[in-house]
Amino acid sequence: MVAQYGMMLIIGWQTYNIARTDGMSVAEASGQLALIGLLQFVPLFILTPWAGLAADRLNRRNLARLMLFLQLACAIALAVATWNGAISLLLLFGIAILLGIGRAFSGPAYSALAPNLVPAKVLPQSIALSSIAWQTGVIIGPAIGGYLYVVSPSMPYVASAILFVLAIVAISFIGKVPRKALATGSPIKQIREGLAYVRENKMVLSTITLDLFAVFLAGATALFPVYARDILNVGATGLSQLAMAPAIGASIMAIFFSIRPLKSNVGPIMLWSVAIFGFATIIFGFSTNMPLSLAMLVIVGAADMVSVFIRQSLIQLHTPDHKRGRVGAVSQLTISASNEFGDFFSGSLAFAIGPVAAVVAGGAGAVATVLIYAKHFPVLRRTKTFDPPDDLLEEDITAQTEQRG
């Protein structure tokens, strides 16, 4: 996460700066940021269903390791191009496509692997601890990327390359993980089975799509370069601080949940957290004061962490192990739709109506989404605990017994 988020921050910053240097207006340069998001989303959209099947049929460790090699190659290419002064919009767009491919396959592999490593009864706590590590990477990554860029534009990519190497070494230490074998059959049929499970399980469907629409509408992160350069006037260092602020709030909540795990009223709390996420985004959109902007982004990150923690726990615990790869792929696709395609939406909206109006409208859309889901998905209002259905517990126990015996 340190390598990935540090690298993506600089890709966005370089894209926006090249566009502005080439004489584009703020709106036109925002459109280039939108294109970066779109180019990452398209391969994710096309490949994610197949990536979920791969996570269920192939060795998940090897799949994740292969995608780390791909991201390593991207970091090296960007470092060399930046060092030689050969960085261009065309190269940045091409790397965005490759990173989209890497994330399409790595996301389902990671999400499906995690529940195999810990017992189901402690999975929520393990998700909290994993989220701490993830959010720590999100904090450190932009900080390292932004400050290293001030020293030398190529240094963030060099640091990312080193960290990808370390990640490859670390994942190699995970031993063989026993899991229930996927039944043989048509790949298309198995992909449809995963999609059908998400569609039929209202709990999984509502938690996945709530995040999709809320973050898709209220994704302000794509416009951080615009705010840093032309609204708040804080430059590359301020860009790092803007990127760090949501992760700081998220880390605080993750640490809190690791010490005092959430056990009751999980559905209503998830709805409230998304609403707070939307309101804080609205205030950030209007702000021209750096401390206020940072404070609102901390709240955005904390609220998002609550939603992420609850969503991940419910999806993992309400999905049988032999379908987690495919269900995780659907979740990965919605996350990518809300993030990468959301970046495209935010950039396009900023091009059409301006960056401030785009952020404010997105926050209002997130609040409206909560009201709609509270009405049309009563399962969220009624969900009090993370406890999975008894039939899923019995299915996983049977699968573990078969593996041992």
C-alpha positions in Angstrom: 0.0 0.0 0.0 2.9 2.4 0.7 4.3 1.8 -2.8 0.9 1.8 -4.6 -0.6 4.9 -3.0 2.7 6.8 -3.1 3.0 6.0 -6.8 -0.6 6.9 -7.7 -0.4 10.2 -6.0 2.6 11.2 -8.1 1.0 9.9 -11.3 -2.0 12.2 -10.7 0.3 15.1 -9.8 2.5 14.7 -12.9 -0.6 14.3 -15.1 -2.1 17.5 -13.8 1.1 19.5 -13.9 2.0 18.4 -17.5 -1.5 19.3 -18.6 -1.3 22.8 -16.9 2.2 23.3 -18.3 0.9 22.5 -21.8 -1.5 25.4 -21.5 -4.7 23.6 -20.4 -7.2 25.3 -18.2 -8.0 24.0 -14.7 -11.1 22.4 -16.2 -9.2 20.8 -19.1 -6.5 19.5 -16.8 -9.2 18.1 -14.5 -10.4 16.2 -17.5 -6.9 14.5 -17.8 -7.2 13.3 -14.2 -10.6 11.9 -15.2 -8.9 10.0 -18.0 -6.4 8.5 -15.6 -9.2 7.1 -13.6 -11.1 5.8 -16.6 -8.0 4.0 -18.0 -7.5 2.2 -14.7 -11.2 1.2 -14.5 -11.7 -0.2 -18.0 -9.3 -3.2 -17.5 -10.7 -3.7 -14.0 -14.2 -3.8 -15.4 -13.3 -6.3 -18.1 -11.0 -8.6 -16.2 -12.4 -8.6 -12.6 -14.9 -11.4 -13.1 -12.2 -13.6 -14.6 -9.8 -12.5 -11.8 -12.3 -13.7 -9.2 -12.4 -17.1 -10.9 -8.6 -17.2 -11.0 -8.5 -16.5 -7.3 -10.8 -19.5 -6.7 -9.1 -21.9 -9.1 -5.4 -20.9 -8.9 -2.8 -20.6 -6.1 -3.8 -17.3 -4.5 -0.2 -16.6 -3.3 1.3 -17.0 -6.7 -1.4 -14.9 -8.3 -0.8 -12.0 -5.9 3.0 -12.4 -6.3 2.7 -12.2 -10.1 0.7 -8.9 -9.9 3.3 -7.5 -7.6 5.9 -8.1 -10.3 3.7 -6.2 -12.7 3.5 -3.2 -10.4 7.2 -3.4 -9.8 7.8 -3.1 -13.6 5.5 -0.1 -13.7 7.4 1.6 -10.9 10.8 1.0 -12.6 9.5 2.3 -16.0 8.2 5.5 -14.4 11.4 6.0 -12.4 13.5 5.7 -15.5 11.3 8.0 -17.6 11.1 10.6 -14.9 14.9 10.6 -14.3 15.5 11.0 -18.1 13.0 13.7 -18.5 10.9 11.5 -20.8 7.7 11.4 -18.7 4.6 12.2 -20.8 0.9 11.9 -20.6 1.0 9.0 -23.0 3.3 7.0 -20.8 1.3 7.9 -17.7 -1.9 6.7 -19.4 -0.3 3.4 -20.5 1.0 2.8 -16.9 -2.5 3.5 -15.6 -3.9 0.7 -17.8 -1.2 -1.8 -16.5 -1.9 -0.9 -12.9 -5.6 -1.5 -13.6 -4.8 -5.0 -14.8 -2.6 -5.6 -11.8 -5.3 -4.5 -9.3 -8.0 -6.5 -11.1 -6.2 -9.8 -10.3 -4.5 -8.9 -7.0 -7.6 -7.6 -5.2 -9.7 -10.9 -5.3 -6.6 -12.9 -4.5 -5.8 -10.8 -1.4 -9.4 -10.7 -0.2 -10.0 -14.4 -0.7 -6.7 -15.4 0.9 -7.2 -13.5 4.2 -10.1 -15.6 5.6 -8.0 -18.8 5.0 -5.4 -17.6 7.5 -7.5 -16.9 10.6 -10.6 -18.6 12.2 -13.9 -17.1 11.3 -14.6 -16.0 14.9 -11.7 -13.6 15.0 -12.0 -12.5 11.4 -13.5 -9.0 12.3 -10.5 -8.3 14.6 -8.1 -9.5 11.9 -9.8 -7.3 9.4 -9.3 -4.3 11.8 -5.6 -5.2 12.2 -5.2 -5.6 8.4 -6.9 -2.3 7.9 -4.4 -0.7 10.3 -1.6 -2.0 8.2 -3.4 -0.9 5.0 -4.2 2.6 6.3 -0.7 3.0 7.6 0.5 2.4 4.1 -2.0 4.9 2.8 -0.7 7.5 5.3 3.0 6.8 4.7 2.7 6.3 0.9 1.5 9.8 0.0 3.8 11.4 2.6 6.8 9.6 1.2 5.7 10.2 -2.4 5.0 13.9 -2.0 8.1 14.8 0.0 10.5 12.6 -2.1 9.1 14.3 -5.2 10.2 17.7 -3.8 13.7 16.2 -3.5 13.7 14.5 -6.9 10.8 13.7 -9.1 12.0 10.2 -9.8 12.6 9.2 -6.1 9.0 8.3 -5.3 9.0 5.6 -8.0 12.4 4.3 -6.9 11.1 3.9 -3.4 7.9 2.2 -4.7 10.0 -0.3 -6.6 12.0 -1.2 -3.5 8.9 -1.7 -1.5 7.3 -3.9 -4.2 10.4 -6.1 -4.0 9.9 -6.3 -0.2 6.2 -7.2 -0.6 7.2 -10.0 -3.0 9.6 -11.4 -0.5 7.0 -11.1 2.3 4.2 -12.9 0.5 6.6 -15.7 -0.3 6.8 -16.6 3.4 3.1 -17.5 3.5 2.9 -21.3 3.6 0.5 -23.5 1.8 -3.1 -22.7 2.6 -5.6 -25.6 2.5 -9.0 -24.7 1.1 -12.0 -26.4 -0.4 -11.4 -27.3 -4.0 -13.6 -25.5 -6.6 -15.9 -27.8 -8.4 -15.1 -28.5 -12.0 -17.3 -27.0 -14.7 -17.6 -24.2 -17.2 -15.7 -21.1 -16.2 -18.6 -18.9 -17.4 -21.0 -20.9 -15.3 -18.8 -20.5 -12.2 -18.5 -16.8 -12.8 -22.3 -16.5 -13.1 -22.6 -18.5 -9.8 -20.6 -15.9 -8.0 -22.6 -13.0 -9.5 -25.9 -14.9 -8.7 -24.8 -15.3 -5.1 -24.2 -11.5 -4.7 -27.5 -10.8 -6.4 -29.5 -13.2 -4.2 -27.9 -12.4 -0.9 -29.4 -9.1 0.1 -26.9 -8.5 2.8 -23.9 -8.9 0.5 -25.6 -7.0 -2.3 -26.6 -4.0 -0.2 -23.2 -3.6 1.6 -21.3 -3.8 -1.7 -23.4 -1.4 -3.7 -23.9 1.1 -0.9 -20.1 1.8 -0.9 -20.2 1.8 -4.7 -22.6 4.6 -5.1 -21.5 6.7 -2.1 -17.8 6.8 -2.9 -18.5 7.0 -6.6 -20.4 10.2 -6.1 -18.3 11.7 -3.3 -14.8 10.8 -4.4 -12.9 14.0 -3.9 -9.4 12.4 -4.0 -9.0 12.6 -7.8 -9.3 16.4 -7.5 -6.6 16.8 -4.8 -4.1 18.1 -7.3 -6.6 20.8 -8.4 -7.2 21.8 -4.7 -3.4 21.7 -3.9 -2.3 23.8 -6.9 -5.2 26.1 -7.7 -7.7 26.4 -4.8 -5.7 26.0 -1.5 -2.4 27.0 -3.1 -0.3 24.6 -1.0 1.8 22.8 -3.7 3.3 19.3 -3.7 3.9 19.3 0.1 0.2 20.3 0.7 -0.9 17.6 -1.8 0.8 15.0 0.4 -1.0 16.4 3.5 -4.4 16.3 1.7 -3.7 12.7 0.7 -2.6 11.8 4.2 -5.6 13.3 6.1 -8.3 10.7 5.2 -5.9 7.9 6.1 -5.1 9.4 9.5 -8.8 9.4 10.4 -9.2 5.9 9.0 -6.2 4.6 11.1 -7.6 6.1 14.3 -10.8 4.2 13.7 -9.0 1.0 12.7 -6.9 1.1 15.9 -10.1 1.7 18.0 -11.8 -1.3 16.4 -8.8 -3.5 17.0 -9.0 -2.6 20.7 -12.8 -2.5 21.0 -14.3 -4.5 18.2 -17.7 -3.4 17.0 -20.3 -6.0 18.0 -23.7 -4.4 17.8 -25.9 -2.3 15.5 -23.5 -2.8 12.7 -26.0 -2.1 9.9 -27.3 1.3 11.3 -23.8 2.4 12.1 -22.7 1.7 8.6 -25.5 3.9 7.2 -24.6 6.7 9.6 -20.9 6.5 8.7 -21.7 6.9 5.0 -23.9 9.9 5.7 -21.1 11.6 7.8 -18.7 10.8 4.9 -21.0 12.8 2.6 -21.5 15.8 4.9 -17.7 16.1 5.6 -17.1 16.0 1.8 -19.5 18.8 1.3 -17.7 21.0 3.8 -14.3 20.1 2.3 -15.6 21.1 -1.2 -16.5 24.6 0.0 -13.4 25.2 2.1 -10.5 27.5 1.1 -8.8 27.1 4.4 -6.1 24.4 4.7 -6.7 23.4 8.4 -10.4 23.1 7.9 -9.9 21.1 4.7 -7.6 18.7 6.5 -10.0 18.4 9.4 -12.9 17.5 7.1 -10.7 14.9 5.3 -9.8 13.3 8.6 -13.5 12.9 9.3 -14.0 11.6 5.8 -11.3 8.9 6.4 -12.7 7.9 9.8 -16.2 7.6 8.5 -15.0 5.6 5.5 -13.0 3.3 7.8 -16.2 2.5 9.7 -18.0 1.6 6.5 -15.1 -0.4 5.1 -14.6 -2.4 8.4 -18.3 -3.3 8.6 -18.6 -4.0 4.8 -15.6 -6.3 4.6 -16.6 -8.2 7.8 -20.1 -8.8 6.6 -19.1 -9.8 3.1 -16.4 -12.2 4.2 -18.5 -13.8 7.0 -21.6 -14.1 4.8 -19.8 -15.8 1.9 -18.7 -19.5 1.8 -15.0 -20.0 1.3 -15.2 -21.6 -2.1 -17.1 -18.5 -3.5 -15.0 -15.8 -1.8 -12.7 -15.3 -4.8 -15.7 -14.7 -7.1 -17.6 -12.6 -4.6 -14.4 -10.8 -3.7 -14.0 -10.0 -7.4 -17.5 -8.5 -7.5 -16.6 -6.4 -4.5 -13.3 -5.4 -6.1 -15.2 -4.4 -9.2 -17.5 -2.1 -7.2 -14.6 -0.7 -5.2 -12.8 0.1 -8.5 -16.0 1.5 -10.0 -16.3 3.8 -6.9 -12.6 4.7 -6.9 -11.2 4.7 -10.4 -14.4 5.3 -12.4 -15.4 7.6 -9.6 -12.2 9.6 -10.3 -13.3 9.7 -14.0 -16.8 10.9 -12.9 -15.3 13.6 -10.5 -12.9 14.8 -13.1 -15.5 14.9 -15.8 -17.9 16.7 -13.5 -15.2 19.2 -12.6 -14.6 19.8 -16.3 -18.3 20.5 -16.7 -19.2 22.6 -13.6 -16.0 23.3 -11.8 -14.1 21.4 -9.1 -15.8 22.9 -6.1 -19.3 22.3 -7.4 -18.3 18.8 -8.4 -17.1 17.9 -4.8 -20.1 19.5 -3.1 -22.6 17.7 -5.5 -20.8 14.4 -4.8 -21.1 14.8 -1.1 -24.8 15.6 -1.4 -25.2 12.5 -3.6 -23.7 10.3 -0.9 -26.1 11.6 1.7 -29.0 10.9 -0.7 -27.7 7.4 -1.3 -27.9 6.6 2.4 -31.6 7.8 2.5 -32.4 5.6 -0.4 -30.7 2.5 0.9 -32.2 2.9 4.4 -35.6 2.7 2.8 -35.1 0.0 0.1 -32.7 -2.3 2.0 -34.2 -2.8 5.4 -31.8 -5.7 6.0 -29.1 -3.0 6.7 -31.3 -1.3 9.4 -32.0 -4.7 11.0 -28.5 -6.1 11.0 -27.2 -6.0 14.6 -24.2 -8.3 14.6 -21.6 -9.8 12.2 -22.8 -13.4 13.0 -23.0 -15.4 9.7 -26.0 -17.7 9.0 -25.7 -21.2 10.5 -25.6 -22.9 7.1 -22.5 -21.0 6.1 -20.8 -22.0 9.4 -21.6 -25.6 8.8 -20.4 -25.5 5.2 -17.0 -24.0 6.2 -16.6 -26.5 9.1 -17.3 -29.4 6.7 -14.8 -28.0 4.2 -12.1 -27.7 6.9 -12.8 -31.2 8.1 -12.4 -32.5 4.5 -9.1 -30.8 4.1 -7.7 -32.2 7.3 -9.0 -35.7 6.8 
